[in-house]
């Protein structure tokens, strides 16, 4: 097989595994490398969300200072506004040991004025921050001994902005560095058990490590590579004996997605080898990994896979090399979708946690044999059903009683809790009559919304899609009553990045954003809750309309607001307090993307909003409050004013992020350096929703990087038109003048004199602008055509009216019509006179016919006759 074919097959395997194993909760970094500055995005963390929920903002410890300003070591001067819009690409080393003080390097762009590190879980204390250069900083961080092992999230706050957030790993074991050459068994690097190896796989590199083991001992190996979230590195690992025979291999795994997990019981005393390489023998200096090697437990599943909040449950750990073992665990009292169970025994703790569902439902456990309807396990309904498809062709049946009219959301958790099972769900009547089923409604897991057809007993049937089975194929089925839920988020500005998904408000200025509201199973207005904002920050916001899923929010900062920030638990609620519906902010990022079409391999979600007051900007923008409405089929220019500090002459790029239903605009306008205002054009469709709507503009200029300033939250009135016109179809020949009468329908009274103009006429036509008032009932346009006017049907002719309102102009299309222009018929030559003939004898005169009855002319016909005379 040639290399291109091999690479193609590897890419296909990666795609399949990404679909099969990827966290179904949405949203990664890019291609085969660290995400560039504009390339990070949104989802639930795939692994190791810390069990503690409260966020931590770690500031450098400084004597006598409660503020996060610091002098960068070696600079000799206090940090100033070096740059705006910092970006974070990578945190090094990729893993740290808990209970130790570590030096972390943050690599990105425009980080030189760093002042704080935000950690999204407790247990991290920053002792100092040192600037290496404008794109790299070093922070000395003390990691508490009780920080959960697994993935954690951090980002940098600078004096001028907030960076992207990025993952790093917390380990239980001490780290050792890879030492080259270690590319074959003869040169294998000797390491002790219970360490973490920091390594790199370069192109066609194979790394070998040697460990001494005793008979009966457990040897567990887990590699964290793709899950580090910095590069598209698909690792392959194996455990070999001294004769090069493979005792265990792992490329991809249900538990660790594209990362591998191996655990064996050692058959005899001796030296054993661990192999690490890229699955297709590729690699480069970005293919970093952390290799956990030891005799710690490494189960691949926990049973049951969930439990009721606040209760103590007995857990069994499945898939470990030494067999099943148990422990008791008291569950948290509050729900956490990313809760993990960390398996441990006398020999240590597993390097990563096992997904575990927390709910209010009591557990129901399967009781074998339950492989057919007749032996179905009875359960008290409602409950969370837990089982294991333990062998090939295993089928699990459960019997429950339900009442007619009950509506249930039935969720099966298999792949979403990192099980190897591909579950299929069916519902039957008690006699085995089939009702309904599902396979992959939730990614690879089933889901149904089921209305109970009648009182009685029913059967739940679960099996694997391919009728496979293994002793760690756990699953969980939750029957939940349909209930409302709400989350809020900031929409993405860049496709694969986190740009402008944080809030950084300049002193004495504003920062505006859109918030999306994701309503499930309910409707109605939403109200933003803003308790706990940093000192000096305020909020301008209106309720989110019931028919919209977005609302504009403008954050303001006082001139003397202290520079600093925090992680804010931002929430929204139903406008009616009696509904008791509330939801929190979430933000997802894409850490690793790959083929095909930027598929998401590793993603991460946070549930707090990073918000900060940053240095004052040399420009501010505001909207001149409109004094007149934007009407249906109308246009309106919004005046955007720029206030520049003396000496600042940057170009201002202005966007208009929020438009109410039926209102449109262009993508942006530019206000050149020599100007202090610009006009932003809006337009309204004929069915635009009437009402008072919030509007804001946000402007960007280069201040050592993109810096953003928002206007205030202004109000735009969208209204019905002041007048409409009934205009009949008109026609004439080239060179003629046609009169077009327009009947005016007055909808809203106005004072003063309005104007009406025709647009869309063919070339070489002339028509005058007409004036009218609130009392005018009809106006007549005189359209003069010429011999060069294009002949044919001209359907796009419309009348635009401009009406004075409160010193402004209301401009709208009041009506349209079709103008038919014909080519004149050719003139006929008079016929030649016939030869003279003998006149016939005179006949008696015929009786004269009565004169025809004249038909009265219509108003339009009279106007046309008048036009021809002229």
Secondary structure, DSSP 8 states (H G I E B T S, - for coil): --HHHHHHHHHHHHHHHHHHHS-SS----BTTBS--TT-------SS---S----EEEE---TT--S---B-TTT-SB-----SS-EEEEEESSEEETTSEEEEEEEEES-TTEEEEEESSSSEEEEEEEEEETTEEEEEEEE-TTS-SEEEEEEEEETTEEEEEEEEEEESSEEEE--S---SGGG-EE--SSEEEEEE--TT-EEEEEEEE-TT-EEEEEEESGGGSSS---EEEEEE-TT--EEEEESSBTTTBTS-EEEEE--SSEEEEEEEEETTS---TT-EEEEEEES----SEEESSEEETT-EEEEEEES-TT--EEEEEE--SS--TT-EE--EETTEE-SS-EE-EEESS-EEE--S--SSGGG-EE--SS-EEEEE--STT--EEEEEEE-TT-EEEEEEESGGGT-S--EEEEEEETTS-EEEEESSTBTTB-EEEEE--SSEEEEEEEEETT----TT-EEEEEEEE---EEEEE---SSTTS-TT-SEEEETTSEEEEEEEEEEES--S-EEEE-TT--TTEEEEE--B-TT-SEEEEEEEE-TT--SEEEEE--EEEESSGGG--EEEE-EEEEEEEETTTTEEEEEEEESSEEEEEE---SEEEEE---SS-EETTEEEEEEEEEEE-TT----EEEE-----TTEEE-S-EEE-TT-SEEEEEEEE-TT---EEEEE--EEEEESSSEEEEE---EEEEEE--SEEEEE--EEEETT-EEEEEEEEEESS---S-EEEEEES--SSEE---EEE-TT--EEEEEEEE-TTS--EEEEEEEEEEEEEETTEEEEEEEEEEEEEEE------------------------------------HHHHHHHHHHH-
